Amino acid sequence: MAKQNKRFTFDISLSVLNHLGRNLYRSFVTVLGEAISNAWDADAENVWIYINKENNSFTIKDDGKGMTAEDFQDKFLKIGYSKRKSGSKSAEKGRPFIGRKGIGKLALLSCAETVTVLSRIEGGEYEGGVIDNSDLDQAIKDDLSSRQYQLGLVQYSKVEHLTNNHNHGTIIYFENIRDGIRKSIEHLRKLIALYFRFSLLDESFNIWLDDKLITFEDLEGLAKSTQFVWVINKIDDPYIASLQNVKKKHKKNIPSHLPIKGFIASVEKPGNLKITSTEEKAGIDLLVNGRLRERDILKHIPTARIVENYLYGQIHFNALDEETKDRFTSSREGIIADDEKFLELLDDLKNSLLPEIINDWDVWRVEIGREGDDDNLRISPKARKSRALFNVVSQEYSMPEDSDTKDKVGQWVNELAGDAEFNFSAYAECFVSENLVRKYIEDKQISLSEEAEKEKDKWKNAEIYNKNKANISIEIRRSNSDLSYLSMDGLANLIDKTREPLKEAALSRDATEYKPMRDALAHTALLTDLAKSRLTAVYENIKARVRTLLSNP
């Protein structure tokens, strides 16, 4: 490899360079993003990232068109130079440029103590230099001009191994990363797979980490835990196709009037959104031309609904990148908050897309036997809690995955769900009302009638007989109170019995009608729709009468 001795300088005042924010970019992934974006803009087909955590160093290498000495001096080292001066797309592949203001390279040049940049065009020699940030800090402190501070010469022994089979493109070698490389390789693979979706625009663009290609398969754990997906304006995304656990009926296309595409998905439980074992979570992110521009955009429009804890996805809004307006913050890690187009997107999410998703989510979650959204009033609170209890109980009867009867038993359980929703709450109502009436009778010290004594003796003797038959010697009832052997009809006759059943309203009258349906319910029978309707109406009467009784001192 031919060695060059040309010295290069920044084309900007060093004090201005410092004020622009050499430490503007705090995230290691942001640094990777700048390098990947530069490679994209240079029409590279491959970006290779090599991490050496032991030496606290890493390398980013691409096979883009590369730079001449003039390009390196007049473009790369000219902070504020924009590729868009010659158009909005790359010349060879017609890719939309990611770079805009020409200050993104600050992320690259200031994240390590020493940064070596090498670049070559096809058939040319390597050009470049070394930025030593401690020397640069001193130069700024000494108020040197940019011409007085020269980049160091490349120590080729450090980088020569990186140049093998590298005919054109750029190599950037970072030594002594300021905050270290804290994330694991697995974590970095997932982040890159999530946040840099350039392959959706150009399938020939590949990102490699330690010589292993990054694909949507790096998100396999997230994909496997995904239950539902909503596709916005029919995006063609291989990641969506990889969601094998999402049933066809739980995948829905939803339209938007905006020129956006993407998807929003829901996982089985919130913990599934964690990226590896860290606290960092996947969310609904905004991407522009394949690159992450704002993470977790729901933070701008919180709904306070539980479904938010389960959602992730990506919204691609390439129209945000306009030549006439820069919508991105100076850190390049967000959208200017009051931008009209951004606000239009948030409004569409809040008032159109999310309401549909939130309702679908509740319907589908309940359908598959999971807890849904308690704030969704399409199901009454009682019915919802009954269904939740049924789901917990029925899971104990789930057959193993390899069982021949798994599907059949699962279907039987699903068929019981609707009845359980009614029966569980109806039993709870029966339990509460009858025991409150017992406590009322005890409080009022009301004696059993002759009729009640006979009813009590009948059930007591039946219990003794059945216990002897079953060889049970333990006490079954917590209380042997005579009242515990009477059901609502017997209890009602003690406190609110009408003398003219066909004319006067009374608890005993409702209890008589209630009894056959209550007994069927107690025997776990499945009631007809007409019986359910009648039982509900009668119980409303009973509840009203019991409340009236309880309100009397």
C-alpha positions as CSV (number, residue, x, y, z in Angstrom):
1,M,0.0,0.0,0.0
2,A,1.5,3.3,-1.1
3,K,2.1,5.7,1.7
4,Q,1.2,9.4,1.3
5,N,2.7,12.3,3.3
6,K,0.2,15.0,2.4
7,R,-1.1,16.9,5.5
8,F,-4.7,17.9,5.8
9,T,-6.5,20.6,7.8
10,F,-10.1,21.3,8.9
11,D,-11.8,23.9,6.7
12,I,-13.5,25.7,9.6
13,S,-12.4,27.8,12.6
14,L,-11.4,25.5,15.4
15,S,-13.4,27.5,17.9
16,V,-16.5,27.3,15.7
17,L,-15.8,23.6,15.4
18,N,-15.9,23.3,19.1
19,H,-19.0,25.4,19.5
20,L,-20.8,23.3,16.9
21,G,-20.6,20.5,19.5
22,R,-17.9,17.9,19.0
23,N,-19.6,16.0,21.8
24,L,-23.1,16.5,20.4
25,Y,-23.6,12.8,19.8
26,R,-23.7,10.7,23.0
27,S,-24.8,7.3,21.6
28,F,-22.4,4.8,20.2
29,V,-25.2,3.7,17.9
30,T,-25.5,7.2,16.6
31,V,-21.8,7.1,15.6
32,L,-22.4,3.9,13.8
33,G,-25.4,5.5,12.2
34,E,-23.4,8.4,10.8
35,A,-20.8,6.0,9.3
36,I,-23.5,3.8,7.8
37,S,-25.3,6.8,6.4
38,N,-22.1,8.1,4.8
39,A,-21.5,4.7,3.2
40,W,-25.0,4.8,1.9
41,D,-24.6,8.3,0.4
42,A,-21.3,7.1,-1.2
43,D,-23.2,4.3,-3.1
44,A,-21.5,1.6,-1.1
45,E,-23.0,-1.9,-1.3
46,N,-21.3,-3.1,1.9
47,V,-20.4,-1.7,5.3
48,W,-18.2,-3.7,7.6
49,I,-18.1,-3.0,11.3
50,Y,-15.4,-4.6,13.4
51,I,-15.6,-4.3,17.2
52,N,-12.6,-4.9,19.5
53,K,-13.9,-4.4,23.0
54,E,-10.7,-5.7,24.5
55,N,-8.7,-2.8,22.9
56,N,-11.6,-0.4,23.2
57,S,-11.5,0.2,19.4
58,F,-13.6,-0.4,16.4
59,T,-13.4,0.0,12.6
60,I,-16.0,1.0,10.0
61,K,-15.2,0.1,6.4
62,D,-17.2,0.5,3.2
63,D,-16.8,-0.1,-0.5
64,G,-18.3,3.2,-1.6
65,K,-16.8,5.4,-4.4
66,G,-14.2,6.7,-2.0
67,M,-12.4,10.1,-1.9
68,T,-9.5,11.7,-3.6
69,A,-7.2,14.0,-1.7
70,E,-9.2,17.0,-2.9
71,D,-12.5,15.3,-1.8
72,F,-11.0,14.6,1.6
73,Q,-9.8,18.2,2.1
74,D,-12.6,20.1,0.4
75,K,-15.6,18.0,1.3
76,F,-14.9,15.7,4.3
77,L,-12.9,18.2,6.3
78,K,-15.2,21.0,5.4
79,I,-17.6,21.0,8.3
80,G,-21.0,22.2,6.9
81,Y,-20.3,20.9,3.3
82,S,-23.5,19.3,2.0
83,K,-23.6,16.6,-0.7
84,R,-27.0,17.9,-1.7
85,K,-25.3,20.8,-3.5
86,S,-25.1,18.6,-6.5
87,G,-28.6,17.1,-6.1
88,S,-30.8,15.2,-3.7
89,K,-29.7,11.7,-4.9
90,S,-26.4,9.9,-5.4
91,A,-25.1,9.9,-8.9
92,E,-24.6,6.2,-9.5
93,K,-27.4,4.4,-7.7
94,G,-29.9,7.3,-7.3
95,R,-30.2,6.8,-3.6
96,P,-31.8,9.6,-1.6
97,F,-29.0,11.3,0.4
98,I,-29.2,10.9,4.1
99,G,-26.6,13.6,5.0
100,R,-27.8,17.1,5.0
101,K,-25.9,19.8,7.0
102,G,-22.5,18.3,6.8
103,I,-22.0,18.3,10.6
104,G,-22.9,14.7,11.2
105,K,-19.2,13.8,10.8
106,L,-18.6,15.5,14.2
107,A,-20.1,12.3,15.7
108,L,-17.4,10.3,14.0
109,L,-14.5,12.6,14.7
110,S,-15.0,13.2,18.4
111,C,-16.2,9.9,19.9
112,A,-12.6,8.5,20.4
113,E,-9.3,9.8,21.4
114,T,-7.8,9.0,18.0
115,V,-9.6,8.6,14.7
116,T,-7.8,7.5,11.5
117,V,-9.6,8.1,8.2
118,L,-8.4,6.4,5.0
119,S,-10.1,6.6,1.6
120,R,-9.4,5.7,-2.0
121,I,-11.2,5.8,-5.3
122,E,-11.0,3.0,-7.9
123,G,-7.5,2.8,-9.1
124,G,-6.2,5.5,-6.8
125,E,-4.1,5.7,-3.7
126,Y,-5.2,6.0,-0.1
127,E,-5.7,9.5,1.2
128,G,-6.4,10.5,4.7
129,G,-5.1,11.5,8.1
130,V,-5.4,11.1,11.9
131,I,-7.5,13.3,14.2
132,D,-6.0,13.2,17.7
133,N,-8.7,14.8,19.9
134,S,-6.3,15.6,22.7
135,D,-4.1,17.5,20.3
136,L,-7.2,19.1,18.8
137,D,-8.4,20.1,22.3
138,Q,-5.0,21.8,23.0
139,A,-5.1,23.6,19.6
140,I,-8.5,25.0,20.4
141,K,-7.3,26.0,23.9
142,D,-4.3,27.7,22.3
143,D,-6.6,29.5,19.8
144,L,-4.8,28.1,16.8
145,S,-6.3,28.6,13.3
146,S,-7.5,25.6,11.3
147,R,-4.4,26.0,9.1
148,Q,-2.1,25.7,12.1
149,Y,-3.7,22.5,13.2
150,Q,-2.8,19.7,10.8
151,L,-4.2,16.1,10.9
152,G,-1.6,13.6,11.8
153,L,0.0,11.2,9.3
154,V,-1.5,7.7,9.1
155,Q,0.4,4.9,10.9
156,Y,-0.1,2.3,8.2
157,S,1.0,-0.6,10.5
158,K,-2.2,-0.1,12.4
159,V,-4.6,-0.3,9.5
160,E,-2.8,-2.2,6.7
161,H,-4.7,-5.4,7.5
162,L,-7.9,-3.6,6.8
163,T,-7.0,-2.7,3.3
164,N,-6.9,-6.3,1.9
165,N,-9.2,-6.6,-1.1
166,H,-10.3,-3.1,-0.6
167,N,-10.3,-1.5,-4.1
168,H,-12.3,1.6,-3.2
169,G,-14.2,3.2,-0.3
170,T,-13.4,4.5,3.1
171,I,-12.0,3.1,6.3
172,I,-12.3,4.8,9.7
173,Y,-10.4,3.4,12.6
174,F,-11.4,4.5,16.2
175,E,-9.0,4.0,19.1
176,N,-9.8,4.5,22.8
177,I,-13.5,5.1,22.6
178,R,-14.4,7.8,25.2
179,D,-17.2,6.1,26.9
180,G,-16.1,2.6,26.0
181,I,-18.1,0.0,24.1
182,R,-20.6,-1.1,26.6
183,K,-23.2,-2.9,24.5
184,S,-22.7,-6.5,23.6
185,I,-22.2,-7.6,20.0
186,E,-25.7,-9.3,20.1
187,H,-27.2,-6.0,21.4
188,L,-25.5,-4.0,18.6
189,R,-26.7,-6.4,16.0
190,K,-30.3,-6.0,17.1
191,L,-30.1,-2.2,17.3
192,I,-28.6,-2.0,13.8
193,A,-31.2,-4.4,12.4
194,L,-34.0,-2.2,14.0
195,Y,-32.8,1.2,13.3
196,F,-31.1,1.1,9.9
197,R,-33.5,-0.3,7.3
198,F,-31.8,0.9,4.1
199,S,-32.3,-2.5,2.5
200,L,-36.0,-1.6,2.2
201,L,-34.9,1.0,-0.4
202,D,-32.0,-0.9,-1.9
203,E,-31.6,-4.6,-1.5
204,S,-28.0,-4.4,-2.5
205,F,-27.0,-2.5,0.6
206,N,-25.5,-4.8,3.3
207,I,-24.3,-4.2,6.8
208,W,-21.8,-6.6,8.4
209,L,-20.8,-6.8,12.0
210,D,-17.6,-8.8,12.6
211,D,-18.1,-10.3,9.1
212,K,-21.6,-11.6,9.8
213,L,-24.4,-10.1,7.7
214,I,-27.1,-8.2,9.7
215,T,-30.6,-9.1,8.6
216,F,-34.1,-9.1,10.1
217,E,-33.3,-12.5,11.4
218,D,-31.3,-10.8,14.2
219,L,-34.7,-9.8,15.5
220,E,-35.9,-13.4,15.8
221,G,-36.7,-13.1,19.5
222,L,-38.9,-10.1,18.9
223,A,-40.5,-11.7,15.9
224,K,-41.4,-14.9,17.8
225,S,-43.0,-13.0,20.6
226,T,-45.2,-10.9,18.3
227,Q,-48.9,-11.7,18.4
228,F,-50.6,-9.1,16.2
229,V,-49.5,-6.7,13.4
230,W,-51.1,-3.8,11.7
231,V,-49.6,-2.9,8.3
232,I,-49.9,0.7,7.3
233,N,-50.4,1.4,3.6
234,K,-49.2,-2.1,2.6
235,I,-45.5,-1.8,3.1
236,D,-43.4,-4.6,1.6
237,D,-41.1,-5.5,4.5
238,P,-39.4,-8.9,4.9
239,Y,-39.5,-8.6,8.7
240,I,-43.3,-8.6,8.6
241,A,-43.2,-11.8,6.5
242,S,-41.0,-13.4,9.2
243,L,-43.7,-13.1,11.8
244,Q,-44.6,-16.7,11.7
245,N,-46.6,-16.7,15.0
246,V,-49.0,-14.1,13.9
247,K,-52.2,-15.7,12.6
248,K,-53.8,-14.4,9.4
249,K,-56.8,-13.0,11.3
250,H,-54.5,-11.1,13.5
251,K,-52.7,-9.3,10.7
252,K,-54.6,-6.3,9.4
253,N,-54.0,-3.6,6.7
254,I,-54.9,-0.1,7.9
255,P,-54.9,2.9,5.6
256,S,-53.5,6.3,6.2
257,H,-54.2,9.4,4.1
258,L,-50.5,10.5,4.6
259,P,-47.7,9.2,2.4
260,I,-46.4,6.9,5.1
261,K,-45.8,3.2,5.2
262,G,-44.8,0.9,8.0
263,F,-46.2,-1.4,10.7
264,I,-47.2,-1.5,14.3
265,A,-47.0,-4.8,16.1
266,S,-47.9,-6.1,19.6
267,V,-46.0,-8.6,21.7
268,E,-47.2,-11.2,24.1
269,K,-46.0,-9.3,27.2
270,P,-44.2,-6.0,27.7
271,G,-40.9,-7.7,28.7
272,N,-40.6,-9.0,25.2
273,L,-39.8,-5.5,24.0
274,K,-36.5,-5.4,25.9
275,I,-33.5,-5.6,23.6
276,T,-31.4,-8.4,25.1
277,S,-31.2,-8.1,28.9
278,T,-31.0,-4.3,29.0
279,E,-33.6,-1.7,29.9
280,E,-33.5,-0.5,26.3
281,K,-36.8,-1.3,24.6
282,A,-38.2,-1.4,21.1
283,G,-40.9,1.2,20.5
284,I,-42.7,2.8,17.6
285,D,-39.9,4.6,15.7
286,L,-39.9,7.1,12.9
287,L,-37.6,6.4,10.0
288,V,-36.8,8.6,7.0
289,N,-35.2,7.2,3.9
290,G,-34.3,4.0,5.8
291,R,-32.6,5.7,8.8
292,L,-34.0,6.2,12.3
293,R,-34.9,9.8,12.9
294,E,-36.9,9.7,16.1
295,R,-37.3,6.9,18.6
296,D,-40.6,6.1,20.4
297,I,-42.8,8.7,18.8
298,L,-45.7,7.7,21.1
299,K,-44.1,9.7,23.8
300,H,-45.5,12.8,22.0
301,I,-49.1,11.4,22.1
302,P,-49.4,9.2,25.2
303,T,-52.8,7.5,25.5
304,A,-52.3,6.1,29.1
305,R,-53.8,2.8,27.7
306,I,-52.2,-0.5,28.6
307,V,-51.8,-1.4,25.0
308,E,-48.9,1.1,24.7
309,N,-46.8,-1.2,26.8
310,Y,-47.1,-3.9,24.2
311,L,-46.5,-2.0,20.9
312,Y,-43.5,-1.5,18.7
313,G,-43.1,-0.8,15.0
314,Q,-41.7,1.6,12.4
315,I,-43.3,4.4,10.5
316,H,-41.5,5.4,7.3
317,F,-42.2,9.0,6.3
318,N,-39.7,9.9,3.6
319,A,-41.6,13.0,2.7
320,L,-40.2,14.6,5.8
321,D,-36.9,14.9,3.9
322,E,-37.4,18.0,1.7
323,E,-34.7,20.1,0.0
324,T,-36.4,23.3,1.0
325,K,-36.8,22.6,4.7
326,D,-34.7,20.9,7.3
327,R,-37.0,19.2,9.9
328,F,-34.3,17.4,11.8
329,T,-32.8,18.7,15.1
330,S,-29.2,19.8,15.2
331,S,-28.3,16.6,17.0
332,R,-29.9,14.7,14.1
333,E,-31.6,12.4,16.6
334,G,-35.1,13.9,16.4
335,I,-37.7,15.9,14.5
336,I,-38.3,19.6,15.3
337,A,-41.3,19.3,17.7
338,D,-43.5,22.0,16.1
339,D,-42.9,21.0,12.5
340,E,-46.3,20.9,10.6
341,K,-45.7,17.7,8.8
342,F,-44.6,15.9,12.0
343,L,-47.6,17.2,13.8
344,E,-49.8,16.0,11.0
345,L,-48.3,12.5,11.4
346,L,-48.9,12.6,15.2
347,D,-52.5,13.7,14.7
348,D,-53.1,10.8,12.2
349,L,-51.6,8.4,14.7
350,K,-53.6,9.7,17.6
351,N,-57.0,10.2,16.0
352,S,-57.1,7.5,13.3
353,L,-54.5,4.7,13.5
354,L,-54.2,4.2,17.2
355,P,-57.9,4.1,18.1
356,E,-58.4,1.3,15.6
357,I,-55.3,-0.5,16.8
358,I,-56.3,-0.1,20.5
359,N,-59.8,-1.6,19.9
360,D,-58.5,-4.5,17.7
361,W,-55.9,-5.3,20.3
362,D,-58.5,-5.7,23.0
363,V,-60.7,-7.8,20.8
364,W,-57.9,-10.1,19.8
365,R,-56.3,-10.4,23.2
366,V,-59.6,-11.5,24.8
367,E,-60.2,-13.8,21.8
368,I,-56.9,-15.7,22.5
369,G,-57.5,-15.9,26.3
370,R,-55.3,-13.0,27.5
371,E,-56.2,-9.9,29.5
372,G,-57.2,-7.0,27.4
373,D,-57.7,-3.3,27.9
374,D,-59.8,-2.7,31.1
375,D,-60.5,0.9,29.8
376,N,-62.3,-0.4,26.7
377,L,-66.0,-0.3,27.6
378,R,-67.2,-2.6,24.9
379,I,-67.2,-5.3,27.7
380,S,-68.6,-4.5,31.1
381,P,-66.0,-4.6,34.0
382,K,-67.8,-7.6,35.5
383,A,-67.8,-9.6,32.3
384,R,-64.1,-8.7,31.6
385,K,-63.0,-9.9,35.1
386,S,-65.0,-13.0,34.6
387,R,-63.3,-13.7,31.3
388,A,-59.9,-13.1,32.9
389,L,-60.6,-15.6,35.7
390,F,-61.8,-18.1,33.1
391,N,-58.6,-17.6,31.1
392,V,-56.5,-18.3,34.2
393,V,-58.4,-21.4,35.1
394,S,-58.7,-22.8,31.6
395,Q,-54.9,-22.5,31.0
396,E,-54.5,-25.3,33.5
397,Y,-56.2,-27.5,31.0
398,S,-54.0,-26.6,28.0
399,M,-52.6,-29.6,26.3
400,P,-48.8,-30.0,25.5
401,E,-47.7,-28.7,22.1
402,D,-47.1,-32.2,20.8
403,S,-50.5,-33.5,22.0
404,D,-52.9,-34.9,19.4
405,T,-55.8,-33.4,21.3
406,K,-54.3,-29.9,21.7
407,D,-56.4,-28.3,19.0
408,K,-59.6,-30.1,20.0
409,V,-59.3,-29.3,23.7
410,G,-58.4,-25.7,22.8
411,Q,-61.5,-25.4,20.7
412,W,-63.7,-26.8,23.5
413,V,-62.2,-24.2,25.9
414,N,-62.9,-21.4,23.4
415,E,-66.5,-22.5,23.1
416,L,-66.9,-22.2,26.9
417,A,-65.5,-18.7,27.0
418,G,-68.7,-16.8,26.3
419,D,-70.7,-18.8,28.8
420,A,-68.0,-18.5,31.4
421,E,-68.1,-14.7,31.0
422,F,-71.8,-14.8,32.1
423,N,-71.7,-17.7,34.5
424,F,-68.7,-16.6,36.5
425,S,-70.1,-13.1,37.2
426,A,-73.6,-14.6,37.8
427,Y,-72.2,-17.0,40.4
428,A,-70.3,-14.1,42.1
429,E,-73.5,-12.1,42.2
430,C,-75.3,-15.0,43.8
431,F,-72.5,-15.5,46.3
432,V,-72.5,-11.9,47.4
433,S,-76.2,-11.3,47.5
434,E,-77.1,-14.5,49.5
435,N,-74.3,-14.0,52.0
436,L,-75.3,-10.4,52.6
437,V,-78.9,-11.5,53.2
438,R,-77.6,-14.1,55.7
439,K,-75.7,-11.4,57.6
440,Y,-78.7,-9.1,57.6
441,I,-80.9,-11.9,59.1
442,E,-78.3,-12.6,61.8
443,D,-78.0,-8.9,62.5
444,K,-81.7,-8.5,62.9
445,Q,-81.9,-11.8,64.9
446,I,-84.7,-13.1,62.8
447,S,-85.7,-16.7,63.7
448,L,-86.2,-19.4,61.2
449,S,-89.8,-20.1,60.2
450,E,-91.3,-23.6,60.4
451,E,-90.9,-23.8,56.6
452,A,-87.2,-22.7,56.8
453,E,-86.5,-25.3,59.6
454,K,-87.8,-28.1,57.3
455,E,-85.7,-26.8,54.4
456,K,-82.6,-26.6,56.6
457,D,-83.1,-30.1,58.0
458,K,-83.5,-31.5,54.5
459,W,-80.2,-30.2,53.4
460,K,-78.4,-30.9,56.6
461,N,-79.5,-34.6,56.5
462,A,-78.5,-34.8,52.9
463,E,-75.1,-33.5,53.7
464,I,-74.6,-35.9,56.6
465,Y,-75.6,-38.8,54.3
466,N,-73.3,-37.7,51.5
467,K,-70.3,-37.2,53.9
468,N,-70.8,-40.7,55.3
469,K,-71.1,-42.2,51.8
470,A,-67.8,-40.4,50.8
471,N,-66.1,-41.3,54.1
472,I,-65.5,-37.6,54.9
473,S,-65.0,-36.7,58.5
474,I,-63.7,-33.2,58.2
475,E,-66.0,-30.1,58.5
476,I,-67.0,-28.8,55.0
477,R,-68.7,-25.6,55.9
478,R,-66.8,-22.9,57.8
479,S,-70.0,-22.0,59.6
480,N,-72.6,-24.5,60.7
481,S,-75.2,-21.8,61.0
482,D,-78.6,-22.9,60.0
483,L,-78.8,-20.0,57.5
484,S,-75.9,-21.5,55.5
485,Y,-78.3,-24.3,54.4
486,L,-80.8,-21.9,52.9
487,S,-80.6,-20.5,49.4
488,M,-82.1,-17.2,48.3
489,D,-85.7,-18.4,48.2
490,G,-85.6,-19.7,51.7
491,L,-83.8,-16.6,53.0
492,A,-86.1,-14.2,51.2
493,N,-89.2,-15.8,52.8
494,L,-87.8,-14.9,56.2
495,I,-87.4,-11.2,55.6
496,D,-89.5,-10.1,52.6
497,K,-92.3,-12.5,51.9
498,T,-95.4,-11.2,50.0
499,R,-98.8,-12.3,51.0
500,E,-100.1,-11.8,47.5
501,P,-97.4,-13.1,45.0
502,L,-99.3,-11.9,42.0
503,K,-99.8,-8.3,43.2
504,E,-97.0,-7.3,45.6
505,A,-93.3,-6.8,44.8
506,A,-91.1,-8.7,47.2
507,L,-87.7,-10.4,47.4
508,S,-89.4,-13.8,47.9
509,R,-91.2,-13.4,44.6
510,D,-88.0,-12.7,42.7
511,A,-86.2,-15.5,44.5
512,T,-88.8,-18.0,43.5
513,E,-88.2,-17.1,39.8
514,Y,-84.5,-17.0,40.4
515,K,-84.2,-20.4,42.0
516,P,-84.3,-22.8,38.9
517,M,-81.8,-20.7,37.0
518,R,-79.6,-20.3,40.1
519,D,-79.6,-24.1,40.7
520,A,-78.7,-24.7,37.0
521,L,-75.9,-22.2,37.4
522,A,-74.6,-23.8,40.6
523,H,-74.5,-27.1,38.7
524,T,-72.2,-25.5,36.0
525,A,-74.9,-25.9,33.4
526,L,-74.7,-23.8,30.2
527,L,-77.7,-21.5,30.1
528,T,-79.7,-20.5,27.1
529,D,-79.6,-16.9,25.9
530,L,-83.2,-16.5,27.1
531,A,-82.4,-17.9,30.5
532,K,-79.4,-15.6,30.8
533,S,-81.5,-12.6,29.9
534,R,-84.2,-13.6,32.4
535,L,-81.6,-14.3,35.2
536,T,-80.0,-10.9,34.6
537,A,-83.3,-9.1,34.9
538,V,-84.4,-11.0,38.0
539,Y,-81.1,-10.5,39.7
540,E,-81.3,-6.7,39.1
541,N,-84.6,-6.8,41.0
542,I,-83.0,-8.9,43.8
543,K,-80.1,-6.6,44.0
544,A,-82.3,-3.6,44.3
545,R,-84.4,-5.2,47.0
546,V,-81.3,-6.4,49.0
547,R,-79.9,-2.8,48.8
548,T,-83.2,-1.4,50.1
549,L,-83.1,-3.9,53.0
550,L,-79.5,-3.2,53.8
551,S,-80.1,0.6,53.9
552,N,-82.6,0.2,56.7
553,P,-80.9,0.4,60.1
